[in-house]
Every structure is written in structure tokens, then in C-alpha cells.
Amino acid sequence: MNRTILYMLTLGTFLTGFAELAVVGILPIISQDAGISIAQAGQLVTAFSLGFAIGTPVVVSLTQRVSRRRLLAAALLVFAAGSLLSYAADGYAAMIALRALLGASAGVYLATALGALPKLMPAAQLGRSMSTLMMAFSAAAVLGAPVGIALANSWSWQSMYLLLGGGALLVMLGVLRLMPEVEGDAPAGFGSQFAVLGRPAIAAGLLMSLLFSSGISMLNTYFVPFLQDILGLKLSYTGLTMLLLGLAGTVATRFGGGAVDRFGTSAVIVRSLIVMTVTLALLPVAASAFASAAGGLAGGIAAAAVWMLAYSLAIPAIQTHFVRIEPESANIVLGLNSSLLHLGVAIGSVTGGLLADATSTVRYHPWAALVFALLSLSAGLVSFAKGSARVPAGGGGHLAPESGGAGRPVRE
């Protein structure tokens, strides 16, 4: 039954991720159809991210005592309602407001689902369960743009909202029917719920997550120009290349969960960040060398792929790290982490844009992303040194200290 619940929650994660990412590929279509500029259409993405970043911690903190089953169902109901209303919306203000509502409900759903996993799954399977859930988000990132374009061309861009609304209602019914009652976090006042930020391990971990996301966003946002302008990839091959890299990253996210269960979160995160920093340091230099060598394009793409695989491996480890060092307030911490991840996307995108304007090239974006990766690694080392795996009172979450390698305890 636990596996069925996991797959059901994973489907919900895919739907919420798809709602965020599908719009990116169809901004020109939305702009033309709605009679708005590309810049105005782009604010639909911003509204979703802000709704996610701001709404998630507020709602999660206010609903700390609510059953996870009921909170998940409520988030899905709001998400479905927002999707169906978005299908019928024809005014720009309404479109923006509904995107913010979708972002907030998606954030609450994701944070609650991640926080419920330790109480639904055995400790030995926690890392793999986290990676399964996050792999759905990665799959949405891979499929969002091409599926959104296909729907817009064959039907209408609004049709995706009908599919999202119907899918969310089905998952909601599954949650209500199959998921057991899972209690929320330990009762606490509104202000004291954020006392977890006073723990150095949590504060440093959240900073690690913010910097991690910022660095990834800085290069990812301008990854297509880097492939085309710096590595010389032809426009006709760009879509296929991105699809293959995205699929590889999705698979790496899944294997990252197994690595967490075997080696521990700190080992996976540290090694991934080290590989990321080395690859980012070499990528601009390698791009110049590849440009004058036979088979250079393939080598450049391979180097970029190593960076992408490394950060994909780290994603489930970061989520699991927070659950293991603060299991009693997992929903609060994961909600804050989700908000900071989205804030990091904005920081990286804006910083990357400023760098591109200042240098008139995206060649040096990997080095700028390298700075974020090094800072993220530094914050992570502080978090691992200050934190340790904790078992919640009563053992309801079945959490136990990690084991690394041949059964040796790993201190986070």
C-alpha cells in the first residue's frame, strides 16, 4: 500500500511541476493569443514562482496541526479549481492572480508530500522515496515545454489547464481513499514554528539550498544560448539535445536517492558539489579547446552533461538532509526550502541576465555559477558539521541515523 501511495503522490508532483514549467515553452503563443507582450506573458512564470515562494511557508505554518491527508487533498482541490478557472480566464489580471494561486497550492502540496514521506515509508527507503517524488518534478521539467507546445498547436494552450484540473481531482480522490491519517508536525505557535531557523544546521542548510539553486539557474536559464553560441550546436538539434540531457538528469535524480540510502546525505551532496565546481571551472576553457578540435561539440556537451548529472544527484539528498536533521518540523523546513529554491531560480536568472548584458556573451556563466556552487558547498559543510540525524518522539516516522557503506553510522 505504501508504494501505491508513493506513486499517487508522485503523480500529483508531476502535475504541479508541469503547471509551472509548461508555460515557458509557449510564451509566444500566449502573447499572441491573449494580445499581450512577451514580457507580460513572462510574468505568468513570475507569478507562479512568487506564489510558490511566499504562499508555501505561510500556509504550511498555519496548517501545521492539520492531518497531512486532509491538507494534501485541500491543496489538490485548490490547484484543480485554479486550473479550471485558468482555462476560462480571459483577462490578464485574472490570469496573473490564478497563476499565483496555482503556485501557492503547488508549493503546499509538494512540501506536505515530502514531509509526509518519513511517516509513510520505512527509513531504509526514505532516500529512494524522496528521489521518486523529485524525479516527477524533473520529468515535468523535461516534458513541460514540448508537451505544452504540442497541446497548444493541436488544441489550445488553455487546454493544459483542463488536463491539470482533471488530473488533480483524480489524485485528490486517491489521497482521500488510500492514504492513512498522518498527523502534522508537533503543535507550536505561529512564531515559534520558525524557531528551527535558530538551529545553525537548518540555517546553513537553507543557505546551501538557496545558493545551490541560484548557481544552477544562472547557467540553466542561458544553457541553450551556451550550447548554440559557445559550443556551436545547430538550432535543429537543440530540442533533442535538451530532451536527452533532461531525461539523463531525471534518471540521475532517481539514482541519487539510492546513493543517499547507501552513503548518507552529506557524502552525496559534497561529492556532487565538488564535481559541479570542477566541471564549471573547466567548461569555459574546454569550450574554447573544443571549438578548434574534431568532435569538440560532443566533448563540450559531455562536459555540460556531467555538471547536469551531478546537480541532479544532489537534489534528493538535499531534501532528505532536512528531514533527517529536523524530522519533527519537516513540513516547515521543507516548505521554507521549497520557497528558497524558487527564490534561487529568480536570483540566478537575474544575475545571469546582468552578466550577459555586461559581457555580451554567455561564455563566462559557468564561472559565475561556480561561485554559487563554492558558496553552497561551504554552507553545506557548516550544516553537516552542526547537524545530526534525529529520531522524532514516539518513532512515528521510523527515522533512524543514516548508515554509510558497511553499516557505519554517518553523522550529518
Phi, psi and omega in degrees: 000321180301322179294322178298316178297319179300315181292326178294315177295326179295320177298317177298322177296319178298317181297316181292322177293321179297321180300325181284319194264339183293329184296329185303319184282348185239021179302317178298322180293317178297317181302313182291316184290320183271354180069036179236166180283166176299320179299318178293320177298323179297335179291345174295324176291316180299317181298319178297313182296318179293320175300319178296310187291321184270317185289325186300304182296327180294309182294317181298320180292323180285341183247028186299326183274349185289142175306136180298326179297313181289324180292319176298316180297319180294318179298319179293323178295316178295319179298317179295317179297316178297323179294313182293323176292326178295327178298325183265347185292137179232357178258145184297317181298318179294321179298317180295313182298319181290327175296320177296320178297317177298319180296316180295315181292324177295319179295317178297319179299311184295314180297320181290319179297316179296319180291335180279336185304317180299338180265355180250330187246149175299149182302324183293342181251007187296314181299315179295324179294317177300316183292327177297316179295315182288333177297329177296322178292321177297319178297322177296324178295322181288316188267343186305303183296308182295322179290320177300318178295317180298317179295319181295323181283327184267337183225268174199156182293334178289341184298335179297330180291328175296316179295319179295317179297314179296318179296319179296321179295322178295316178295321178300315178297321177297319178298313182295328184273322191254332187278132177288165176291124178239122184292157178281196180287170178301135182303140179200155177290165184302312182292318184289344179296336180264012177296340178300336179292343176285346177279121181305324181296320180287312181300315179293323179295319178293323175295319175304315182295318179298312181292323177301311181293321181297316180295319179296316182296324182302317181272321182298321181299327182246026184290320179296313174301325178296316179298317186279311187277326184263316181268346176081026179287134179290146181304321184294340181258357186295314182299314180296319179298314180296322179296315181294318178296320179295319178296319178297319177296323178297315178296320179297322177300320179295316179291334178300324178296318177296323178295323177298314181296331183270318188250342184100155185292316184298319180298317181292315182295313182298312181295321179296316181293325177295315178298319179299314182295318179297315181295317180294325179294324185272338190300312179298321178293316181296324180300319179293318180293319182295328185296333183253010183240150176295136181072015183296324180300314180298320179295319179296317178295322179297318179296317178296324180295323178300317177299316182295318179294322181296315181287332176294324177295328185281337187302306179293333179293321179295316178299314182294326179303315181293320180296322186281333180265346178216062185294331184285342178233038186300320184293321177297311184295316180292327176294316176298319180297317179299320179296317181291326176299317179289324175296322178298322177301316179294317181298313181296319180295314180295314180297319178296322178294318178297320179294319179296320178294322184286327186252349182059028177201160175251013182299326188263006178299322176301322179292323177294319176296329178300321179299315178297319181296319179294318177295321177297316178298318179298315178295323179296319180298323176296315181298318181292324181290327184270340187257163174207148180299138181233147178257124181295153179302135180087346177067021185298335183268358180059026180279144176219159177305148182293157170239139180238133179064235186273056173078012181281137178292140179249123177271125181286000000 
